[in-house]
Amino acid sequence: MRVLVACEYSGKTRDSFIRNGHDAISCDFLPTERTGKHYQGDVRDIINDGFDLMVAHPSCQHLVVVVQNIFIESKKNKKKR
């Protein structure tokens, strides 16, 4: 299976897929910390290159902001009831 591991520069997840027989590549704006297949740049540049699976690791900061906005909207909706 061709696997794209997006938002990963450590190479750990990519290497785990490779150890299990998959053709995996990591992608991040930062260079990889381990030798291996890695695309340094925007994932949107390669997302349509025929991958069977994509695993994405968005930054924790991004996730916190998204969850915070959902929580705020949830509280607003409860007050309207």
Secondary structure in CASP SS format (residue, H / E / C, confidence):
PFRMAT SS
TARGET T0000
AUTHOR 0000-0000-0000
METHOD secondary structure of the structure
MODEL  1
M C 1.00
R E 1.00
V E 1.00
L E 1.00
V E 1.00
A E 1.00
C C 1.00
E C 1.00
Y C 1.00
S C 1.00
G C 1.00
K H 1.00
T H 1.00
R H 1.00
D H 1.00
S H 1.00
F H 1.00
I H 1.00
R H 1.00
N C 1.00
G C 1.00
H C 1.00
D E 1.00
A E 1.00
I E 1.00
S E 1.00
C E 1.00
D E 1.00
F C 1.00
L C 1.00
P C 1.00
T C 1.00
E C 1.00
R C 1.00
T C 1.00
G C 1.00
K C 1.00
H E 1.00
Y E 1.00
Q E 1.00
G C 1.00
D C 1.00
V H 1.00
R H 1.00
D H 1.00
I C 1.00
I C 1.00
N C 1.00
D C 1.00
G C 1.00
F C 1.00
D C 1.00
L E 1.00
M E 1.00
V E 1.00
A E 1.00
H C 1.00
P C 1.00
S C 1.00
C H 1.00
Q H 1.00
H H 1.00
L H 1.00
V H 1.00
V H 1.00
V H 1.00
V H 1.00
Q H 1.00
N H 1.00
I H 1.00
F H 1.00
I H 1.00
E H 1.00
S H 1.00
K H 1.00
K H 1.00
N H 1.00
K H 1.00
K H 1.00
K H 1.00
R C 1.00
END
